[in-house]
Amino acid sequence: MAASFRNLPGNNQTDYSTFIRYFYVVTYVVPPILPVALTAKLQPFHNVVLAKKIFCLNAKHISLGGGVDIACFDKTGTLTEMDIDLAGAIPIQRAEFQKPVLQLSKLPDTHQILKVTTTCHTLIKVSDQLNGYSFDRKMFDTAKWKFANGTAGVHSDYGLIGQRKGNECYNVFMKRAPEFIAKPCDPSTVPSNYCEVHLLKLYTTQGYRVIALAAKTMNPQITWGMSHEVEFKLELTGLSVMRNQSKGRRFGGSAS
């Protein structure tokens, strides 16, 4: 709606009369009842979000929520702890998920999950203290292994090639996002419900961070010209589930 006002010559209108007429046009276009109508319109929406335990301090912004597709909250250090914790590991044997393991130190020393978590990382030791990514440190500390400096060939950002003392074969360890690690793995080692049940719906939708672990053994005759074979037909050994715990204290206020 649009409106205009013009004072024609010869009407002998005073400034006061002109102002009154102008104000009348403004109140006609934007009625004084408009704010009340907008507030009344937002009240049903406010009741809907309140029923879902969503508290809004400024109701006029509720209508803007209709254009929001994704909302991300970063409250690390405020509502949650600064460091990440290991919730547990889920071994995979013969393409079947096994019972979750809450403590990596309970696994046998020869278990592939222990080998991947204790070797495939970027940790370094400075002044007798481990430094590196928090989830790498947490997984290594949970395994309760001793850290020793050594050399290994890094094939990619998430893979490592190493040779164990007294062993002629090379071991390949890989740690990656679950949706990417299934491709280089042998399909016979990947559970049929890998992406549908245990990965996307059960863990990631609950806020956990899931890291997939894989490994394989290669003959000692491998050369760097055969590097394409490193990330080929690995064995999917399990999933590492990380979590960012909420702080134990409660937020609230008291009045006397």
C-alpha positions as a Markdown table, in Angstrom:
| # | Residue | x | y | z |
|---|---|---|---|---|
| 1 | Met | 0.0 | 0.0 | 0.0 |
| 2 | Ala | 1.3 | 3.5 | -0.9 |
| 3 | Ala | -0.1 | 7.0 | -0.1 |
| 4 | Ser | 1.0 | 10.5 | -0.9 |
| 5 | Phe | 0.0 | 14.0 | 0.1 |
| 6 | Arg | 0.4 | 17.3 | -1.7 |
| 7 | Asn | -0.7 | 20.8 | -0.7 |
| 8 | Leu | -2.1 | 22.5 | -3.8 |
| 9 | Pro | -1.7 | 26.2 | -4.3 |
| 10 | Gly | -4.7 | 28.3 | -3.4 |
| 11 | Asn | -6.0 | 26.0 | -0.7 |
| 12 | Asn | -4.9 | 28.5 | 2.0 |
| 13 | Gln | -3.7 | 25.7 | 4.3 |
| 14 | Thr | -1.8 | 26.6 | 7.3 |
| 15 | Asp | 1.3 | 24.7 | 8.4 |
| 16 | Tyr | -0.6 | 23.2 | 11.3 |
| 17 | Ser | -3.4 | 22.0 | 9.0 |
| 18 | Thr | -0.8 | 20.5 | 6.6 |
| 19 | Phe | 0.8 | 18.7 | 9.5 |
| 20 | Ile | -2.5 | 17.3 | 10.7 |
| 21 | Arg | -3.4 | 16.0 | 7.3 |
| 22 | Tyr | 0.1 | 14.5 | 6.8 |
| 23 | Phe | -0.1 | 12.8 | 10.2 |
| 24 | Tyr | -3.6 | 11.4 | 9.3 |
| 25 | Val | -2.1 | 9.9 | 6.1 |
| 26 | Val | 0.7 | 8.3 | 8.1 |
| 27 | Thr | -1.6 | 6.8 | 10.7 |
| 28 | Tyr | -3.8 | 5.5 | 7.9 |
| 29 | Val | -0.9 | 3.7 | 6.1 |
| 30 | Val | 0.7 | 2.5 | 9.4 |
| 31 | Pro | -2.1 | 2.1 | 12.0 |
| 32 | Pro | -1.2 | 2.4 | 15.7 |
| 33 | Ile | -2.7 | -1.0 | 16.2 |
| 34 | Leu | 0.0 | -2.7 | 14.0 |
| 35 | Pro | 2.5 | -3.4 | 16.8 |
| 36 | Val | -0.3 | -5.0 | 18.9 |
| 37 | Ala | -1.4 | -7.1 | 16.0 |
| 38 | Leu | 2.1 | -8.3 | 15.3 |
| 39 | Thr | 2.6 | -9.2 | 19.0 |
| 40 | Ala | -0.7 | -11.1 | 19.0 |
| 41 | Lys | 0.3 | -13.0 | 15.9 |
| 42 | Leu | 3.6 | -14.1 | 17.4 |
| 43 | Gln | 2.0 | -15.4 | 20.6 |
| 44 | Pro | 0.8 | -18.7 | 19.2 |
| 45 | Phe | 4.3 | -19.4 | 17.7 |
| 46 | His | 5.8 | -18.5 | 21.1 |
| 47 | Asn | 3.6 | -21.1 | 22.8 |
| 48 | Val | 4.6 | -23.7 | 20.2 |
| 49 | Val | 8.4 | -23.3 | 20.9 |
| 50 | Leu | 7.8 | -23.1 | 24.6 |
| 51 | Ala | 6.0 | -26.4 | 24.6 |
| 52 | Lys | 9.2 | -27.9 | 23.0 |
| 53 | Lys | 11.2 | -26.4 | 25.9 |
| 54 | Ile | 12.7 | -23.7 | 23.7 |
| 55 | Phe | 12.9 | -20.4 | 25.5 |
| 56 | Cys | 13.0 | -17.3 | 23.4 |
| 57 | Leu | 13.9 | -13.9 | 25.1 |
| 58 | Asn | 12.9 | -11.9 | 22.0 |
| 59 | Ala | 9.7 | -13.2 | 20.5 |
| 60 | Lys | 9.9 | -11.0 | 17.4 |
| 61 | His | 12.8 | -13.1 | 16.2 |
| 62 | Ile | 10.8 | -16.3 | 16.1 |
| 63 | Ser | 9.5 | -15.5 | 12.6 |
| 64 | Leu | 13.1 | -15.3 | 11.4 |
| 65 | Gly | 13.6 | -18.9 | 12.5 |
| 66 | Gly | 11.6 | -20.1 | 9.5 |
| 67 | Gly | 14.4 | -19.2 | 7.2 |
| 68 | Val | 17.1 | -21.1 | 9.2 |
| 69 | Asp | 18.0 | -24.6 | 7.9 |
| 70 | Ile | 21.0 | -25.4 | 10.1 |
| 71 | Ala | 21.9 | -24.1 | 13.6 |
| 72 | Cys | 25.3 | -24.8 | 15.0 |
| 73 | Phe | 26.2 | -24.2 | 18.7 |
| 74 | Asp | 29.8 | -24.1 | 19.9 |
| 75 | Lys | 29.9 | -24.1 | 23.7 |
| 76 | Thr | 33.2 | -25.8 | 24.3 |
| 77 | Gly | 34.5 | -24.7 | 27.6 |
| 78 | Thr | 31.2 | -23.2 | 28.7 |
| 79 | Leu | 28.7 | -26.0 | 28.8 |
| 80 | Thr | 31.2 | -28.8 | 28.0 |
| 81 | Glu | 34.8 | -29.7 | 29.0 |
| 82 | Met | 37.7 | -28.3 | 27.0 |
| 83 | Asp | 39.1 | -31.7 | 26.3 |
| 84 | Ile | 37.6 | -34.7 | 24.4 |
| 85 | Asp | 37.2 | -38.1 | 26.0 |
| 86 | Leu | 37.2 | -41.6 | 24.6 |
| 87 | Ala | 33.8 | -43.1 | 25.2 |
| 88 | Gly | 34.9 | -46.5 | 23.9 |
| 89 | Ala | 35.7 | -48.7 | 20.9 |
| 90 | Ile | 33.7 | -51.1 | 18.8 |
| 91 | Pro | 35.7 | -53.9 | 17.4 |
| 92 | Ile | 34.8 | -55.4 | 14.0 |
| 93 | Gln | 35.5 | -59.1 | 13.3 |
| 94 | Arg | 34.4 | -61.0 | 10.3 |
| 95 | Ala | 32.4 | -58.0 | 9.1 |
| 96 | Glu | 30.3 | -58.1 | 12.3 |
| 97 | Phe | 30.2 | -55.5 | 15.1 |
| 98 | Gln | 31.3 | -56.9 | 18.4 |
| 99 | Lys | 30.5 | -55.8 | 21.9 |
| 100 | Pro | 31.7 | -52.2 | 22.7 |
| 101 | Val | 34.9 | -52.0 | 24.7 |
| 102 | Leu | 35.0 | -49.1 | 27.2 |
| 103 | Gln | 38.7 | -49.3 | 28.0 |
| 104 | Leu | 41.3 | -50.0 | 25.4 |
| 105 | Ser | 43.7 | -51.3 | 28.0 |
| 106 | Lys | 41.5 | -54.3 | 28.4 |
| 107 | Leu | 42.2 | -55.4 | 24.8 |
| 108 | Pro | 45.0 | -57.9 | 24.1 |
| 109 | Asp | 48.3 | -56.3 | 23.1 |
| 110 | Thr | 48.0 | -57.9 | 19.7 |
| 111 | His | 44.6 | -56.4 | 18.9 |
| 112 | Gln | 44.5 | -54.4 | 15.8 |
| 113 | Ile | 42.6 | -51.5 | 17.4 |
| 114 | Leu | 45.4 | -51.0 | 19.9 |
| 115 | Lys | 48.0 | -51.1 | 17.1 |
| 116 | Val | 46.1 | -48.4 | 15.1 |
| 117 | Thr | 45.4 | -46.1 | 18.1 |
| 118 | Thr | 49.0 | -46.3 | 19.4 |
| 119 | Thr | 50.8 | -45.9 | 16.1 |
| 120 | Cys | 48.7 | -43.9 | 13.7 |
| 121 | His | 48.9 | -40.4 | 15.1 |
| 122 | Thr | 51.0 | -37.2 | 15.0 |
| 123 | Leu | 52.1 | -37.2 | 18.6 |
| 124 | Ile | 55.5 | -36.0 | 19.6 |
| 125 | Lys | 57.2 | -36.0 | 22.9 |
| 126 | Val | 58.6 | -32.7 | 24.2 |
| 127 | Ser | 60.1 | -32.4 | 27.7 |
| 128 | Asp | 58.6 | -35.8 | 28.6 |
| 129 | Gln | 55.1 | -34.6 | 27.7 |
| 130 | Leu | 53.0 | -35.7 | 24.7 |
| 131 | Asn | 51.9 | -33.0 | 22.3 |
| 132 | Gly | 49.4 | -33.3 | 19.5 |
| 133 | Tyr | 45.8 | -33.5 | 18.7 |
| 134 | Ser | 43.6 | -34.0 | 21.7 |
| 135 | Phe | 41.8 | -37.1 | 20.4 |
| 136 | Asp | 45.2 | -38.6 | 19.5 |
| 137 | Arg | 46.5 | -38.0 | 23.0 |
| 138 | Lys | 43.3 | -39.3 | 24.6 |
| 139 | Met | 43.3 | -42.6 | 22.6 |
| 140 | Phe | 47.0 | -43.1 | 23.3 |
| 141 | Asp | 46.6 | -42.4 | 27.0 |
| 142 | Thr | 43.6 | -44.8 | 27.3 |
| 143 | Ala | 45.6 | -47.6 | 25.8 |
| 144 | Lys | 48.3 | -47.1 | 28.5 |
| 145 | Trp | 51.2 | -47.8 | 26.2 |
| 146 | Lys | 54.6 | -46.2 | 26.5 |
| 147 | Phe | 55.6 | -43.7 | 23.9 |
| 148 | Ala | 58.9 | -44.2 | 22.1 |
| 149 | Asn | 60.4 | -42.0 | 19.3 |
| 150 | Gly | 60.9 | -43.8 | 16.0 |
| 151 | Thr | 60.6 | -43.5 | 12.3 |
| 152 | Ala | 57.8 | -44.4 | 10.0 |
| 153 | Gly | 56.6 | -43.7 | 6.5 |
| 154 | Val | 53.6 | -41.5 | 6.3 |
| 155 | His | 51.5 | -42.3 | 3.2 |
| 156 | Ser | 48.7 | -39.7 | 3.7 |
| 157 | Asp | 47.4 | -37.4 | 6.3 |
| 158 | Tyr | 45.7 | -40.3 | 8.1 |
| 159 | Gly | 47.9 | -43.3 | 7.3 |
| 160 | Leu | 51.1 | -44.8 | 8.5 |
| 161 | Ile | 53.5 | -47.5 | 7.4 |
| 162 | Gly | 55.7 | -49.1 | 10.0 |
| 163 | Gln | 57.8 | -52.2 | 10.4 |
| 164 | Arg | 57.9 | -54.0 | 13.8 |
| 165 | Lys | 61.2 | -55.1 | 15.2 |
| 166 | Gly | 61.8 | -58.7 | 14.4 |
| 167 | Asn | 59.1 | -58.8 | 11.7 |
| 168 | Glu | 59.9 | -58.8 | 8.0 |
| 169 | Cys | 56.4 | -57.6 | 7.0 |
| 170 | Tyr | 55.2 | -54.0 | 6.9 |
| 171 | Asn | 52.1 | -53.0 | 8.8 |
| 172 | Val | 49.7 | -50.3 | 7.4 |
| 173 | Phe | 47.5 | -48.5 | 9.8 |
| 174 | Met | 44.8 | -46.0 | 8.9 |
| 175 | Lys | 42.5 | -43.7 | 10.9 |
| 176 | Arg | 39.9 | -41.8 | 9.0 |
| 177 | Ala | 36.3 | -40.5 | 9.0 |
| 178 | Pro | 34.0 | -43.5 | 8.7 |
| 179 | Glu | 32.4 | -42.3 | 5.5 |
| 180 | Phe | 35.7 | -42.2 | 3.7 |
| 181 | Ile | 37.5 | -45.3 | 5.1 |
| 182 | Ala | 35.0 | -47.8 | 3.7 |
| 183 | Lys | 36.1 | -47.3 | 0.2 |
| 184 | Pro | 39.8 | -48.5 | 0.5 |
| 185 | Cys | 38.7 | -51.3 | 2.8 |
| 186 | Asp | 38.0 | -54.9 | 1.7 |
| 187 | Pro | 34.2 | -55.1 | 1.3 |
| 188 | Ser | 34.3 | -58.5 | 3.0 |
| 189 | Thr | 35.5 | -56.8 | 6.2 |
| 190 | Val | 32.8 | -54.0 | 6.2 |
| 191 | Pro | 29.5 | -54.8 | 8.0 |
| 192 | Ser | 26.4 | -54.6 | 5.9 |
| 193 | Asn | 24.8 | -52.1 | 8.3 |
| 194 | Tyr | 27.9 | -50.0 | 8.6 |
| 195 | Cys | 26.5 | -46.7 | 7.5 |
| 196 | Glu | 22.9 | -47.1 | 8.4 |
| 197 | Val | 22.7 | -48.4 | 12.0 |
| 198 | His | 26.0 | -48.2 | 13.9 |
| 199 | Leu | 27.5 | -45.1 | 12.3 |
| 200 | Leu | 25.0 | -42.5 | 11.2 |
| 201 | Lys | 22.0 | -43.1 | 13.4 |
| 202 | Leu | 23.2 | -44.6 | 16.6 |
| 203 | Tyr | 26.4 | -42.6 | 17.4 |
| 204 | Thr | 26.8 | -39.5 | 15.3 |
| 205 | Thr | 23.1 | -38.3 | 15.8 |
| 206 | Gln | 23.8 | -38.5 | 19.6 |
| 207 | Gly | 26.7 | -36.0 | 19.3 |
| 208 | Tyr | 29.6 | -38.5 | 19.4 |
| 209 | Arg | 32.6 | -38.2 | 17.1 |
| 210 | Val | 33.3 | -41.5 | 15.3 |
| 211 | Ile | 36.7 | -42.4 | 13.9 |
| 212 | Ala | 37.1 | -45.5 | 11.8 |
| 213 | Leu | 40.2 | -47.7 | 12.1 |
| 214 | Ala | 41.8 | -50.0 | 9.5 |
| 215 | Ala | 44.9 | -52.0 | 9.1 |
| 216 | Lys | 46.7 | -54.5 | 6.8 |
| 217 | Thr | 50.0 | -56.4 | 6.4 |
| 218 | Met | 52.2 | -56.0 | 3.3 |
| 219 | Asn | 55.2 | -58.0 | 2.2 |
| 220 | Pro | 58.7 | -56.5 | 2.6 |
| 221 | Gln | 59.2 | -56.2 | -1.1 |
| 222 | Ile | 57.0 | -53.2 | -1.4 |
| 223 | Thr | 58.4 | -50.1 | -3.1 |
| 224 | Trp | 57.2 | -46.5 | -3.3 |
| 225 | Gly | 56.2 | -47.2 | -6.9 |
| 226 | Met | 53.6 | -49.6 | -5.4 |
| 227 | Ser | 52.2 | -46.9 | -3.1 |
| 228 | His | 48.7 | -47.2 | -4.7 |
| 229 | Glu | 48.5 | -50.7 | -3.1 |
| 230 | Val | 48.9 | -49.3 | 0.4 |
| 231 | Glu | 45.3 | -47.9 | 0.6 |
| 232 | Phe | 43.8 | -50.9 | -1.1 |
| 233 | Lys | 41.9 | -53.8 | 0.6 |
| 234 | Leu | 42.5 | -52.8 | 4.2 |
| 235 | Glu | 40.8 | -54.6 | 7.0 |
| 236 | Leu | 38.2 | -52.5 | 8.9 |
| 237 | Thr | 39.1 | -53.3 | 12.5 |
| 238 | Gly | 36.7 | -51.1 | 14.4 |
| 239 | Leu | 35.3 | -47.7 | 15.4 |
| 240 | Ser | 36.6 | -45.3 | 18.0 |
| 241 | Val | 33.9 | -43.3 | 19.6 |
| 242 | Met | 34.8 | -39.9 | 21.2 |
| 243 | Arg | 32.7 | -37.6 | 23.2 |
| 244 | Asn | 32.8 | -34.1 | 24.7 |
| 245 | Gln | 31.4 | -34.4 | 28.2 |
| 246 | Ser | 29.2 | -31.7 | 29.7 |
| 247 | Lys | 30.4 | -30.0 | 32.9 |
| 248 | Gly | 29.2 | -31.5 | 36.1 |
| 249 | Arg | 28.0 | -28.2 | 37.6 |
| 250 | Arg | 24.5 | -26.9 | 37.1 |
| 251 | Phe | 23.8 | -23.4 | 35.8 |
| 252 | Gly | 21.2 | -21.5 | 37.7 |
| 253 | Gly | 20.7 | -18.7 | 40.1 |
| 254 | Ser | 19.5 | -18.2 | 43.7 |
| 255 | Ala | 17.7 | -15.4 | 45.4 |
| 256 | Ser | 17.4 | -14.5 | 49.0 |
